[in-house]
Amino acid sequence: MTRKKAFVEKFYTNAPLPIIQPHNPQFSTLLKLLDSFTSKKFGFSLTSSYLCHMNQTTTPIPSEEGTSRREAYAALLPQLRSLVDGERNYIGILANVTALLRETFGERFFWVGFYLVSDGMLRLGPFQGTMACFSIARGRGVCGTAWEQDSTIIVDDVEQFPGHIACSSESRSEIVVPMHDCHGHVTGVLDIDSRELGAFDDADREGLEAVCSLLDIDKYDIKWN
């Protein structure tokens, strides 16, 4: 057994059960202290290891089934905060966010992914779903228009959107939400497609804007390009 595995398993075994809850303030403080120690001693993040353990064992993935959309987002956001807290792998964060959204909202979100601003274009980032366009120009399609206008765009029928880029013939409706840095500049967009017409509403707009507010790149002191 590696020192990393032994340490993490000992932590899970010995930590008081009420403490080991992702949304417990004591737990968050404890992990931050332990993260500093494990990073220096063993070269790994206890936060990431713990969350992987929780996802494999007891942490339920929020689900839209049987709840309102706002309730689903309300359950998702605390889990997302725990997921990204202390993590510095921005691309990994975005990849896990796509998985969390896809698992939460199921088939209504048939394509979930990010496009990141680089060299004056939106470049394909982490996603889940069918193959996608590699690059999108500013002002083109729903993603490029959301970037240009710096606003969330909901399209009930993509065939009625002027200049829509048909990356997949299965897409019927779409929502695109911009992400920002600390200066308010758009750093990328969250793009979600559905096979259903009119699949997105104001609850999705509010919920996904809250999701993107947790992904501001400056909060994680990460540089990418």
N, CA, C and O of each residue as an XYZ file, in Angstrom:
900
protein
N       0.844     -1.194      0.000
C       0.000      0.000      0.000
C       0.881      1.248      0.000
O       1.813      1.344      0.799
N       0.598      2.207     -0.889
C       1.386      3.429     -0.949
C       1.115      4.292      0.272
O       0.091      4.140      0.938
N       2.060      5.217      0.565
C       1.859      6.128      1.700
C       0.598      6.963      1.494
O      -0.139      7.237      2.441
N       0.357      7.372      0.217
C      -0.829      8.184     -0.080
C      -2.096      7.417      0.277
O      -2.968      7.935      0.974
N      -2.193      6.168     -0.208
C      -3.405      5.383      0.031
C      -3.587      5.112      1.516
O      -4.700      5.196      2.037
N      -2.481      4.784      2.203
C      -2.570      4.486      3.625
C      -3.043      5.707      4.411
O      -3.870      5.594      5.316
N      -2.506      6.883      4.051
C      -2.885      8.106      4.770
C      -4.358      8.428      4.561
O      -5.082      8.719      5.514
N      -4.799      8.373      3.298
C      -6.185      8.712      2.990
C      -7.148      7.737      3.650
O      -8.161      8.154      4.211
N      -6.842      6.427      3.588
C      -7.734      5.442      4.191
C      -7.780      5.608      5.710
O      -8.827      5.420      6.330
N      -6.634      5.963      6.304
C      -6.619      6.198      7.746
C      -7.479      7.409      8.094
O      -8.170      7.413      9.112
N      -7.435      8.438      7.243
C      -8.255      9.629      7.476
C      -9.735      9.285      7.418
O     -10.510      9.697      8.281
N     -10.129      8.520      6.385
C     -11.545      8.152      6.262
C     -12.001      7.345      7.477
O     -13.108      7.536      7.981
N     -11.120      6.428      7.946
C     -11.484      5.506      9.012
C     -11.601      6.199     10.360
O     -12.492      5.893     11.152
N     -10.683      7.144     10.615
C     -10.594      7.730     11.949
C     -11.325      9.050     12.131
O     -11.638      9.421     13.262
N     -11.611      9.778     11.038
C     -12.302     11.060     11.185
C     -13.723     10.830     11.696
O     -14.408      9.929     11.211
N     -14.185     11.632     12.672
C     -15.553     11.475     13.185
C     -16.574     11.616     12.066
O     -16.468     12.510     11.227
N     -17.565     10.728     12.058
C     -18.544     10.703     10.972
C     -19.213     12.044     10.718
O     -19.363     12.408      9.551
N     -19.639     12.828     11.755
C     -20.275     14.122     11.475
C     -19.357     15.094     10.751
O     -19.823     15.990     10.047
N     -18.018     14.912     10.928
C     -17.075     15.813     10.275
C     -16.997     15.511      8.782
O     -16.855     16.417      7.961
N     -17.093     14.212      8.438
C     -16.880     13.827      7.045
C     -18.154     14.055      6.239
O     -18.820     13.103      5.833
N     -18.478     15.290      6.017
C     -19.598     15.695      5.187
C     -19.123     16.850      4.326
O     -18.621     17.830      4.877
N     -19.253     16.793      2.981
C     -18.691     17.806      2.101
C     -19.136     19.226      2.403
O     -18.391     20.166      2.127
N     -20.340     19.415      2.967
C     -20.838     20.769      3.155
C     -20.715     21.241      4.608
O     -21.209     22.312      4.960
N     -20.047     20.429      5.456
C     -19.821     20.793      6.843
C     -18.680     21.811      6.902
O     -17.590     21.514      6.414
N     -18.890     23.016      7.490
C     -17.822     24.020      7.556
C     -16.562     23.496      8.228
O     -15.453     23.845      7.825
N     -16.728     22.640      9.274
C     -15.563     22.069      9.941
C     -14.768     21.196      8.983
O     -13.537     21.193      8.991
N     -15.506     20.450      8.152
C     -14.859     19.577      7.175
C     -14.046     20.388      6.176
O     -12.914     20.027      5.856
N     -14.621     21.484      5.683
C     -13.927     22.320      4.704
C     -12.641     22.891      5.290
O     -11.605     22.896      4.625
N     -12.702     23.374      6.533
C     -11.517     23.929      7.198
C     -10.466     22.846      7.412
O      -9.276     23.074      7.193
N     -10.909     21.674      7.838
C      -9.998     20.561      8.069
C      -9.277     20.156      6.790
O      -8.065     19.938      6.800
N     -10.012     20.055      5.696
C      -9.391     19.636      4.445
C      -8.350     20.641      3.966
O      -7.305     20.252      3.446
N      -8.630     21.933      4.137
C      -7.671     22.945      3.699
C      -6.361     22.817      4.466
O      -5.284     22.957      3.886
N      -6.449     22.550      5.774
C      -5.247     22.360      6.577
C      -4.508     21.099      6.153
O      -3.287     21.104      6.001
N      -5.262     20.015      5.963
C      -4.639     18.758      5.583
C      -4.080     18.800      4.161
O      -3.072     18.158      3.865
N      -4.744     19.564      3.278
C      -4.246     19.708      1.912
C      -2.824     20.258      1.899
O      -1.965     19.782      1.157
N      -2.594     21.267      2.733
C      -1.271     21.878      2.801
C      -0.232     20.848      3.221
O       0.876     20.804      2.687
N      -0.616     20.011      4.200
C       0.306     18.985      4.695
C       0.561     17.902      3.649
O       1.710     17.556      3.374
N      -0.522     17.365      3.062
C      -0.340     16.248      2.127
C       0.358     16.687      0.844
O       1.089     15.906      0.235
N       0.132     17.947      0.429
C       0.798     18.439     -0.776
C       2.307     18.477     -0.578
O       3.071     18.108     -1.470
N       2.733     18.934      0.617
C       4.171     19.019      0.885
C       4.772     17.646      1.191
O       5.888     17.343      0.770
N       4.024     16.820      1.926
C       4.560     15.542      2.396
C       4.497     14.459      1.330
O       5.459     13.718      1.130
N       3.356     14.370      0.644
C       3.150     13.266     -0.278
C       2.960     13.690     -1.726
O       3.015     12.856     -2.629
N       2.731     15.011     -1.960
C       2.578     15.497     -3.328
C       1.225     15.213     -3.935
O       1.127     15.033     -5.148
N       0.163     15.165     -3.120
C      -1.178     14.981     -3.661
C      -2.167     15.797     -2.856
O      -1.884     16.200     -1.727
N      -3.348     16.041     -3.449
C      -4.403     16.817     -2.792
C      -5.358     15.885     -2.063
O      -5.995     15.033     -2.682
N      -5.456     16.045     -0.757
C      -6.411     15.236      0.003
C      -7.831     15.541     -0.425
O      -8.685     14.655     -0.427
N      -8.096     16.812     -0.796
C      -9.442     17.193     -1.240
C      -9.870     16.349     -2.422
O     -10.957     15.770     -2.417
N      -9.008     16.277     -3.449
C      -9.346     15.510     -4.649
C      -9.518     14.037     -4.317
O     -10.445     13.389     -4.806
N      -8.622     13.504     -3.484
C      -8.695     12.093     -3.121
C      -9.971     11.802     -2.350
O     -10.631     10.787     -2.574
N     -10.312     12.716     -1.429
C     -11.526     12.518     -0.642
C     -12.777     12.540     -1.516
O     -13.664     11.698     -1.376
N     -12.833     13.529     -2.429
C     -14.028     13.644     -3.266
C     -14.174     12.455     -4.192
O     -15.289     12.003     -4.454
N     -13.047     11.938     -4.694
C     -13.118     10.720     -5.512
C     -13.670      9.574     -4.682
O     -14.499      8.794     -5.151
N     -13.194      9.481     -3.425
C     -13.685      8.448     -2.525
C     -15.187      8.605     -2.283
O     -15.936      7.630     -2.341
N     -15.621      9.840     -2.012
C     -17.032     10.092     -1.749
C     -17.883      9.778     -2.970
O     -18.958      9.193     -2.841
N     -17.408     10.163     -4.166
C     -18.177      9.903     -5.382
C     -18.316      8.413     -5.636
O     -19.303      7.967     -6.222
N     -17.319      7.636     -5.192
C     -17.352      6.196     -5.414
C     -18.160      5.475     -4.346
O     -18.500      4.303     -4.507
N     -18.477      6.188     -3.230
C     -19.134      5.502     -2.130
C     -20.476      6.121     -1.756
O     -21.524      5.577     -2.103
N     -20.457      7.264     -1.045
C     -21.696      7.700     -0.404
C     -22.313      8.967     -0.970
O     -23.483      9.230     -0.693
N     -21.581      9.776     -1.757
C     -22.142     11.048     -2.187
C     -23.112     10.850     -3.346
O     -22.691     10.403     -4.413
N     -24.394     11.166     -3.175
C     -25.325     11.000     -4.285
C     -25.178     12.117     -5.298
O     -24.964     13.273     -4.932
N     -25.295     11.769     -6.583
C     -25.317     12.779     -7.628
C     -26.711     13.388     -7.653
O     -27.695     12.649     -7.699
N     -26.826     14.724     -7.625
C     -28.155     15.329     -7.698
C     -28.892     14.846     -8.952
O     -28.264     14.510     -9.957
N     -30.192     14.816     -8.887
C     -30.981     14.382    -10.030
C     -32.167     15.305    -10.228
O     -32.766     15.790     -9.268
N     -32.499     15.541    -11.497
C     -33.655     16.374    -11.811
C     -34.946     15.598    -11.640
O     -36.014     16.185    -11.467
N     -34.845     14.276    -11.688
C     -36.040     13.434    -11.628
C     -36.768     13.604    -10.299
O     -36.175     13.460     -9.229
N     -38.041     13.908    -10.380
C     -38.861     14.026     -9.178
C     -38.727     15.341     -8.450
O     -39.309     15.512     -7.379
N     -37.960     16.293     -9.013
C     -37.799     17.601     -8.386
C     -37.994     18.682     -9.431
O     -37.990     18.406    -10.631
N     -38.165     19.923     -8.970
C     -38.208     21.034     -9.900
C     -36.788     21.335    -10.360
O     -35.821     20.892     -9.741
N     -36.669     22.086    -11.442
C     -35.339     22.433    -11.947
C     -34.573     23.264    -10.930
O     -33.377     23.050    -10.733
N     -35.233     24.193    -10.294
C     -34.551     25.029     -9.307
C     -34.064     24.182     -8.124
O     -32.985     24.427     -7.584
N     -34.851     23.201     -7.730
C     -34.431     22.308     -6.644
C     -33.217     21.486     -7.060
O     -32.323     21.234     -6.252
N     -33.189     21.069     -8.328
C     -32.052     20.291     -8.826
C     -30.777     21.121     -8.799
O     -29.723     20.627     -8.399
N     -30.866     22.391     -9.227
C     -29.694     23.263     -9.183
C     -29.284     23.565     -7.741
O     -28.094     23.642     -7.433
N     -30.272     23.735     -6.859
C     -29.967     24.015     -5.462
C     -29.199     22.858     -4.826
O     -28.351     23.075     -3.959
N     -29.494     21.633     -5.254
C     -28.767     20.467     -4.748
C     -27.399     20.329     -5.408
O     -26.448     19.850     -4.790
N     -27.308     20.749     -6.663
C     -26.062     20.603     -7.411
C     -24.982     21.591     -6.983
O     -23.811     21.221     -6.900
N     -25.352     22.837     -6.710
C     -24.357     23.884     -6.472
C     -23.458     23.616     -5.261
O     -22.247     23.805     -5.372
N     -23.988     23.185     -4.112
C     -23.081     22.885     -2.991
C     -22.089     21.772     -3.329
O     -20.929     21.824     -2.921
N     -22.549     20.763     -4.077
C     -21.643     19.682     -4.459
C     -20.558     20.210     -5.396
O     -19.399     19.807     -5.302
N     -20.938     21.110     -6.295
C     -19.958     21.690     -7.204
C     -18.928     22.522     -6.443
O     -17.736     22.468     -6.748
N     -19.388     23.293     -5.450
C     -18.445     24.080     -4.646
C     -17.425     23.172     -3.971
O     -16.233     23.479     -3.952
N     -17.887     22.064     -3.422
C     -16.976     21.120     -2.781
C     -16.016     20.506     -3.787
O     -14.850     20.258     -3.481
N     -16.518     20.264     -4.986
C     -15.705     19.632     -6.026
C     -14.545     20.520     -6.447
O     -13.437     20.025     -6.654
N     -14.777     21.820     -6.576
C     -13.742     22.715     -7.103
C     -12.885     23.336     -6.003
O     -11.809     23.862     -6.288
N     -13.346     23.283     -4.743
C     -12.623     23.937     -3.664
C     -11.240     23.321     -3.500
O     -11.114     22.120     -3.259
N     -10.198     24.150     -3.630
C      -8.836     23.684     -3.440
C      -8.209     23.043     -4.650
O      -7.018     22.731     -4.627
N      -8.970     22.834     -5.709
C      -8.440     22.188     -6.915
C      -7.815     23.232     -7.829
O      -8.335     24.342     -7.943
N      -6.705     22.893     -8.484
C      -6.006     23.828     -9.352
C      -5.933     23.348    -10.801
O      -5.365     24.031    -11.654
N      -6.500     22.188    -11.076
C      -6.507     21.657    -12.442
C      -7.773     22.150    -13.145
O      -8.824     21.514    -13.068
N      -7.659     23.288    -13.830
C      -8.846     23.938    -14.381
C      -9.532     23.087    -15.440
O     -10.759     22.991    -15.457
N      -8.754     22.471    -16.322
C      -9.349     21.616    -17.347
C     -10.036     20.421    -16.694
O     -11.103     19.995    -17.137
N      -9.432     19.887    -15.652
C     -10.070     18.792    -14.923
C     -11.359     19.234    -14.261
O     -12.339     18.489    -14.238
N     -11.362     20.459    -13.716
C     -12.583     21.010    -13.119
C     -13.699     21.060    -14.161
O     -14.815     20.608    -13.908
N     -13.388     21.615    -15.337
C     -14.410     21.727    -16.385
C     -14.902     20.354    -16.826
O     -16.091     20.172    -17.088
N     -13.990     19.389    -16.908
C     -14.385     18.029    -17.302
C     -15.359     17.442    -16.286
O     -16.355     16.826    -16.663
N     -15.072     17.630    -14.992
C     -15.967     17.097    -13.968
C     -17.304     17.839    -13.931
O     -18.335     17.246    -13.612
N     -17.287     19.125    -14.253
C     -18.545     19.880    -14.300
C     -19.449     19.335    -15.415
O     -20.657     19.194    -15.221
N     -18.866     19.032    -16.574
C     -19.686     18.468    -17.655
C     -20.313     17.149    -17.223
O     -21.473     16.872    -17.526
N     -19.531     16.336    -16.508
C     -20.051     15.047    -16.040
C     -21.162     15.243    -15.020
O     -22.183     14.557    -15.065
N     -20.960     16.190    -14.092
C     -21.954     16.440    -13.056
C     -23.265     16.941    -13.659
O     -24.342     16.497    -13.259
N     -23.179     17.862    -14.617
C     -24.384     18.386    -15.262
C     -25.091     17.294    -16.061
O     -26.316     17.184    -16.023
N     -24.321     16.498    -16.777
C     -24.921     15.432    -17.591
C     -25.624     14.406    -16.715
O     -26.721     13.952    -17.040
N     -24.985     14.039    -15.593
C     -25.592     13.053    -14.703
C     -26.813     13.617    -13.997
O     -27.775     12.893    -13.739
N     -26.781     14.909    -13.681
C     -27.900     15.519    -12.968
C     -29.130     15.655    -13.854
O     -30.245     15.347    -13.432
N     -28.921     16.122    -15.091
C     -30.063     16.458    -15.945
C     -30.327     15.440    -17.053
O     -31.244     15.611    -17.856
N     -29.530     14.397    -17.090
C     -29.818     13.258    -17.958
C     -29.966     13.603    -19.424
O     -29.218     14.413    -19.971
N     -30.934     12.980    -20.042
C     -31.103     13.088    -21.492
C     -31.535     14.486    -21.940
O     -31.389     14.831    -23.113
N     -32.068     15.295    -21.012
C     -32.426     16.665    -21.415
C     -31.175     17.436    -21.847
O     -31.246     18.314    -22.707
N     -30.038     17.104    -21.248
C     -28.757     17.704    -21.629
C     -27.991     16.664    -22.452
O     -27.154     15.945    -21.906
N     -28.264     16.575    -23.747
C     -27.615     15.513    -24.507
C     -26.177     15.878    -24.880
O     -25.365     14.988    -25.134
N     -25.848     17.185    -24.919
C     -24.460     17.622    -25.144
C     -24.151     18.734    -24.147
O     -24.882     19.720    -24.056
N     -23.053     18.565    -23.398
C     -22.621     19.546    -22.406
C     -21.129     19.770    -22.590
O     -20.351     18.816    -22.575
N     -20.724     21.024    -22.765
C     -19.297     21.256    -22.936
C     -18.913     22.715    -22.828
O     -19.761     23.599    -22.708
N     -17.622     22.940    -22.874
C     -17.061     24.281    -22.766
C     -16.273     24.643    -24.018
O     -15.594     23.806    -24.614
N     -16.381     25.905    -24.399
C     -15.496     26.504    -25.394
C     -14.726     27.611    -24.679
O     -15.314     28.435    -23.978
N     -13.399     27.623    -24.863
C     -12.528     28.561    -24.167
C     -11.921     29.551    -25.153
O     -11.489     29.173    -26.242
N     -11.893     30.825    -24.760
C     -11.344     31.860    -25.630
C      -9.827     31.712    -25.719
O      -9.138     31.693    -24.700
N      -9.319     31.608    -26.933
C      -7.882     31.493    -27.168
C      -7.574     31.982    -28.575
O      -8.201     31.552    -29.543
N      -6.596     32.893    -28.682
C      -6.185     33.427    -29.991
C      -7.365     34.002    -30.774
O      -7.454     33.816    -31.988
N      -8.263     34.694    -30.089
C      -9.371     35.366    -30.756
C     -10.480     34.465    -31.248
O     -11.321     34.887    -32.041
N     -10.489     33.208    -30.777
C     -11.532     32.249    -31.174
C     -12.013     31.503    -29.944
O     -11.338     31.471    -28.915
N     -13.182     30.907    -30.063
C     -13.621     29.939    -29.064
C     -13.080     28.575    -29.480
O     -13.351     28.100    -30.584
N     -12.310     27.947    -28.584
C     -11.705     26.650    -28.875
C     -12.362     25.573    -28.011
O     -12.635     25.784    -26.830
N     -12.606     24.435    -28.618
C     -13.279     23.338    -27.932
C     -12.509     22.903    -26.688
O     -11.303     22.659    -26.738
N     -13.231     22.813    -25.573
C     -12.661     22.342    -24.315
C     -13.322     21.036    -23.906
O     -13.860     20.327    -24.757
N     -13.292     20.703    -22.615
C     -13.901     19.463    -22.128
C     -15.396     19.410    -22.450
O     -16.097     20.414    -22.327
N     -15.873     18.255    -22.856
C     -17.301     18.102    -23.158
C     -17.714     16.657    -23.013
O     -16.872     15.761    -22.955
N     -19.022     16.430    -22.954
C     -19.609     15.097    -23.017
C     -20.717     15.124    -24.050
O     -21.582     15.999    -24.024
N     -20.689     14.168    -24.954
C     -21.695     14.102    -26.010
C     -21.069     13.739    -27.341
O     -19.963     13.202    -27.393
N     -21.777     14.033    -28.406
C     -21.292     13.724    -29.743
C     -20.156     14.659    -30.142
O     -19.910     15.670    -29.484
N     -19.460     14.306    -31.238
C     -18.352     15.130    -31.710
C     -18.809     16.561    -31.959
O     -19.966     16.808    -32.301
N     -17.868     17.516    -31.779
C     -18.221     18.933    -31.825
C     -17.250     19.715    -32.698
O     -16.188     19.218    -33.073
N     -17.633     20.942    -33.012
C     -16.769     21.840    -33.781
C     -15.547     22.204    -32.952
O     -15.653     22.413    -31.743
N     -14.386     22.280    -33.596
C     -13.155     22.617    -32.892
C     -13.063     24.098    -32.546
O     -12.603     24.452    -31.460
N     -13.495     24.967    -33.460
C     -13.328     26.409    -33.272
C     -14.579     27.151    -33.726
O     -15.241     26.753    -34.684
N     -14.893     28.242    -33.017
C     -16.038     29.077    -33.367
C     -15.606     30.538    -33.290
O     -15.009     30.963    -32.301
N     -15.907     31.298    -34.329
C     -15.517     32.710    -34.371
C     -16.471     33.555    -33.534
O     -17.628     33.193    -33.322
N     -15.963     34.677    -33.069
C     -16.783     35.629    -32.312
C     -17.954     36.093    -33.173
O     -17.764     36.501    -34.319
N     -19.164     36.030    -32.619
C     -20.347     36.475    -33.336
C     -20.983     35.422    -34.212
O     -22.019     35.676    -34.826
N     -20.380     34.228    -34.287
C     -20.933     33.168    -35.127
C     -21.666     32.137    -34.284
O     -21.186     31.732    -33.225
N     -22.832     31.716    -34.760
C     -23.602     30.712    -34.048
C     -24.054     31.203    -32.687
O     -23.882     32.372    -32.341
N     -24.634     30.294    -31.924
C     -25.142     30.676    -30.599
C     -23.975     30.963    -29.651
O     -24.014     31.935    -28.896
N     -22.935     30.120    -29.690
C     -21.787     30.316    -28.804
C     -21.065     31.623    -29.100
O     -20.782     32.400    -28.188
N     -20.769     31.866    -30.371
C     -20.069     33.093    -30.739
C     -20.882     34.340    -30.458
O     -20.326     35.390    -30.137
N     -22.200     34.231    -30.578
C     -23.077     35.372    -30.299
C     -23.142     35.646    -28.799
O     -23.129     36.803    -28.378
N     -23.211     34.585    -27.990
C     -23.210     34.764    -26.529
C     -21.905     35.416    -26.083
O     -21.900     36.248    -25.176
N     -20.806     35.037    -26.717
C     -19.506     35.662    -26.423
C     -19.526     37.142    -26.818
O     -19.132     38.007    -26.035
N     -19.981     37.417    -28.020
C     -19.999     38.791    -28.522
C     -20.906     39.685    -27.682
O     -20.546     40.820    -27.369
N     -22.077     39.177    -27.318
C     -23.047     39.967    -26.560
C     -22.797     39.910    -25.050
O     -23.380     40.677    -24.284
N     -21.927     38.996    -24.641
C     -21.641     38.787    -23.218
C     -22.933     38.610    -22.431
O     -23.175     39.288    -21.433
N     -23.751     37.686    -22.905
C     -25.022     37.415    -22.230
C     -25.455     35.981    -22.508
O     -25.100     35.388    -23.526
N     -26.227     35.449    -21.580
C     -26.777     34.107    -21.762
C     -27.817     34.120    -22.871
O     -28.656     35.019    -22.938
N     -27.758     33.124    -23.735
C     -28.717     33.021    -24.832
C     -29.432     31.679    -24.737
O     -28.797     30.629    -24.643
N     -30.746     31.727    -24.762
C     -31.579     30.520    -24.825
C     -32.239     30.477    -26.193
O     -32.877     31.444    -26.609
N     -32.088     29.369    -26.887
C     -32.688     29.199    -28.217
C     -33.653     28.019    -28.152
O     -33.239     26.878    -27.946
N     -34.935     28.302    -28.328
C     -35.946     27.238    -28.242
C     -35.927     26.319    -29.453
O     -36.259     25.138    -29.342
N     -35.540     26.851    -30.613
C     -35.475     26.061    -31.844
C     -34.249     26.535    -32.623
O     -34.256     27.623    -33.198
N     -33.208     25.722    -32.640
C     -31.950     26.156    -33.257
C     -32.091     26.424    -34.752
O     -31.330     27.209    -35.318
N     -33.052     25.780    -35.385
C     -33.233     25.997    -36.822
C     -33.737     27.404    -37.119
O     -33.635     27.870    -38.254
N     -34.276     28.081    -36.117
C     -34.773     29.441    -36.295
C     -33.738     30.494    -35.898
O     -34.003     31.692    -35.992
N     -32.550     30.046    -35.452
C     -31.516     30.992    -35.029
C     -30.633     31.338    -36.224
O     -30.013     30.441    -36.795
N     -30.556     32.602    -36.620
C     -29.752     32.985    -37.788
C     -28.276     32.620    -37.606
O     -27.649     32.988    -36.613
N     -27.741     31.896    -38.578
C     -26.324     31.549    -38.534
C     -25.984     30.421    -37.570
O     -24.823     30.252    -37.199
N     -26.988     29.648    -37.161
C     -26.720     28.542    -36.251
C     -25.705     27.577    -36.859
O     -25.802     27.219    -38.032
N     -24.729     27.159    -36.049
C     -23.718     26.203    -36.492
C     -24.174     24.810    -36.084
O     -24.257     24.504    -34.895
N     -24.464     23.982    -37.049
C     -25.008     22.654    -36.782
C     -23.889     21.643    -36.558
O     -23.546     20.878    -37.460
N     -23.314     21.642    -35.339
C     -22.285     20.651    -35.011
C     -22.905     19.252    -34.931
O     -22.237     18.256    -35.209
N     -24.176     19.183    -34.552
C     -24.884     17.906    -34.498
C     -26.305     18.105    -35.001
O     -26.984     19.057    -34.617
N     -26.739     17.212    -35.849
C     -28.108     17.290    -36.379
C     -29.141     16.949    -35.312
O     -30.331     17.200    -35.499
N     -28.692     16.379    -34.191
C     -29.617     15.999    -33.117
C     -30.040     17.187    -32.268
O     -31.055     17.120    -31.574
N     -29.281     18.270    -32.313
C     -29.579     19.426    -31.469
C     -30.850     20.128    -31.938
O     -30.984     20.466    -33.114
N     -31.787     20.345    -31.002
C     -33.028     21.046    -31.327
C     -33.143     22.372    -30.589
O     -33.697     23.334    -31.121
N     -32.622     22.429    -29.363
C     -32.610     23.685    -28.606
C     -31.284     23.785    -27.866
O     -30.559     22.799    -27.730
N     -30.973     25.002    -27.382
C     -29.616     25.242    -26.867
C     -29.624     26.386    -25.861
O     -30.433     27.309    -25.950
N     -28.705     26.305    -24.902
C     -28.443     27.413    -23.990
C     -26.935     27.599    -23.904
O     -26.192     26.625    -23.785
N     -26.485     28.845    -23.963
C     -25.057     29.163    -23.880
C     -24.863     30.246    -22.819
O     -25.533     31.279    -22.839
N     -23.938     29.993    -21.897
C     -23.693     30.901    -20.773
C     -22.221     31.324    -20.776
O     -21.343     30.462    -20.735
N     -21.928     32.632    -20.825
C     -20.531     33.089    -20.790
C     -19.894     32.908    -19.408
O     -20.572     32.945    -18.382
N     -18.564     32.709    -19.414
C     -17.762     32.710    -18.192
C     -16.834     33.930    -18.242
O     -16.513     34.418    -19.326
N     -16.408     34.419    -17.084
C     -15.633     35.661    -17.028
C     -14.414     35.543    -16.124
O     -14.347     34.675    -15.254
N     -13.442     36.444    -16.351
C     -12.341     36.581    -15.413
C     -12.660     37.714    -14.440
O     -13.757     38.271    -14.476
N     -11.716     38.054    -13.578
C     -11.987     39.060    -12.547
C     -12.165     40.460    -13.123
O     -12.659     41.355    -12.436
N     -11.767     40.657    -14.375
C     -11.929     41.957    -15.021
C     -13.236     42.037    -15.828
O     -13.530     43.060    -16.447
N     -14.010     40.952    -15.811
C     -15.265     40.936    -16.540
C     -15.132     40.515    -17.986
O     -16.112     40.545    -18.731
N     -13.933     40.120    -18.401
C     -13.740     39.661    -19.776
C     -14.239     38.231    -19.925
O     -14.080     37.414    -19.018
N     -14.838     37.934    -21.060
C     -15.318     36.578    -21.317
C     -14.126     35.662    -21.573
O     -13.304     35.930    -22.448
N     -14.041     34.578    -20.801
C     -12.951     33.611    -20.955
C     -13.398     32.336    -21.659
O     -12.575     31.514    -22.061
N     -14.705     32.183    -21.802
C     -15.229     30.991    -22.448
C     -16.734     30.941    -22.288
O     -17.342     31.857    -21.735
N     -17.331     29.864    -22.775
C     -18.778     29.691    -22.644
C     -19.090     28.246    -22.275
O     -18.380     27.317    -22.661
N     -20.160     28.085    -21.526
C     -20.750     26.770    -21.276
C     -21.871     26.587    -22.284
O     -22.791     27.403    -22.361
N     -21.790     25.522    -23.050
C     -22.754     25.261    -24.123
C     -23.491     23.966    -23.828
O     -22.862     22.935    -23.590
N     -24.818     24.009    -23.841
C     -25.627     22.816    -23.581
C     -26.698     22.702    -24.655
O     -27.409     23.662    -24.952
N     -26.799     21.514    -25.231
C     -27.789     21.243    -26.278
C     -28.766     20.186    -25.809
O     -28.443     19.342    -24.973
N     -29.974     20.247    -26.366
C     -31.001     19.251    -26.062
C     -31.625     18.737    -27.354
O     -31.687     19.445    -28.359
N     -32.078     17.513    -27.305
C     -32.817     16.948    -28.441
C     -34.264     17.437    -28.455
O     -34.989     17.223    -29.427
N     -34.682     18.100    -27.363
C     -36.060     18.578    -27.246
C     -36.159     20.038    -27.669
O     -35.235     20.819    -27.439
N     -37.269     20.405    -28.284
C     -37.543     21.817    -28.547
C     -37.901     22.510    -27.234
O     -38.582     21.929    -26.389
N     -37.443     23.756    -27.060
C     -37.805     24.529    -25.883
C     -37.428     23.876    -24.575
O     -38.193     23.921    -23.612
N     -36.243     23.261    -24.529
C     -35.858     22.483    -23.355
C     -35.378     23.331    -22.183
O     -35.300     22.835    -21.060
N     -35.053     24.606    -22.424
C     -34.415     25.426    -21.391
C     -35.286     26.618    -21.008
O     -36.006     27.170    -21.841
N     -35.211     27.007    -19.736
C     -36.025     28.117    -19.247
C     -35.208     28.994    -18.297
O     -33.990     28.844    -18.200
N     -35.882     29.908    -17.601
C     -35.186     30.835    -16.710
C     -34.532     30.122    -15.532
O     -33.522     30.592    -15.008
N     -35.101     28.987    -15.109
C     -34.472     28.225    -14.025
C     -33.108     27.713    -14.478
O     -32.153     27.712    -13.701
N     -33.017     27.277    -15.735
C     -31.727     26.847    -16.284
C     -30.775     28.036    -16.400
O     -29.594     27.931    -16.069
N     -31.295     29.154    -16.868
C     -30.457     30.348    -16.993
C     -29.837     30.722    -15.634
O     -28.627     30.919    -15.527
N     -30.685     30.813    -14.609
C     -30.202     31.197    -13.285
C     -29.241     30.152    -12.721
O     -28.195     30.493    -12.168
N     -29.601     28.890    -12.865
C     -28.778     27.818    -12.313
C     -27.422     27.716    -12.990
O     -26.399     27.562    -12.324
N     -27.414     27.801    -14.322
C     -26.160     27.655    -15.064
C     -25.280     28.901    -14.931
O     -24.054     28.794    -14.969
N     -25.882     30.062    -14.779
C     -25.081     31.263    -14.510
C     -24.419     31.143    -13.137
O     -23.288     31.591    -12.950
N     -25.117     30.544    -12.184
C     -24.519     30.308    -10.862
C     -23.369     29.309    -10.971
O     -22.336     29.471    -10.321
N     -23.550     28.282    -11.789
C     -22.471     27.315    -12.031
C     -21.247     28.022    -12.598
O     -20.132     27.833    -12.112
N     -21.459     28.838    -13.629
C     -20.331     29.518    -14.275
C     -19.660     30.526    -13.355
O     -18.468     30.797    -13.504
N     -20.407     31.088    -12.401
C     -19.801     32.041    -11.476
C     -18.767     31.360    -10.588
O     -17.879     32.023    -10.051
N     -18.875     30.039    -10.427
C     -17.909     29.289     -9.629
C     -16.684     28.900    -10.445
O     -15.716     28.364     -9.906
N     -16.729     29.173    -11.752
C     -15.654     28.723    -12.640
C     -14.796     29.861    -13.152
O     -14.004     29.673    -14.075
N     -14.942     31.055    -12.558
C     -14.102     32.181    -12.962
C     -12.650     31.796    -12.759
O     -12.242     31.440    -11.654
N     -11.876     31.868    -13.821
C     -10.525     31.325    -13.807
C      -9.635     31.960    -12.763
O      -8.767     31.290    -12.205
N      -9.833     33.253    -12.481
C      -8.962     33.949    -11.534
C      -9.124     33.437    -10.109
O      -8.218     33.579     -9.287
N     -10.271     32.845     -9.817
C     -10.492     32.334     -8.471
C      -9.556     31.177     -8.158
O      -9.305     30.868     -6.993
N      -9.038     30.534     -9.210
C      -8.211     29.354     -9.006
C      -6.747     29.601     -9.299
O      -5.928     28.685     -9.229
N      -6.408     30.875     -9.636
C      -5.016     31.248     -9.894
C      -4.403     30.308    -10.924
O      -3.294     29.806    -10.742
N      -5.136     30.076    -12.004
C      -4.701     29.135    -13.035
C      -4.506     29.894    -14.334
O      -5.275     30.801    -14.652
N      -3.497     29.530    -15.069
C      -3.279     30.112    -16.381
C      -3.340     29.002    -17.419
O      -2.718     27.954    -17.242
N      -4.062     29.213    -18.473
C      -4.127     28.239    -19.559
C      -4.185     28.992    -20.854
O      -4.527     30.174    -20.889
N      -3.848     28.303    -21.921
C      -3.964     28.839    -23.284
C      -3.478     27.811    -24.282
O      -3.493     28.064    -25.486
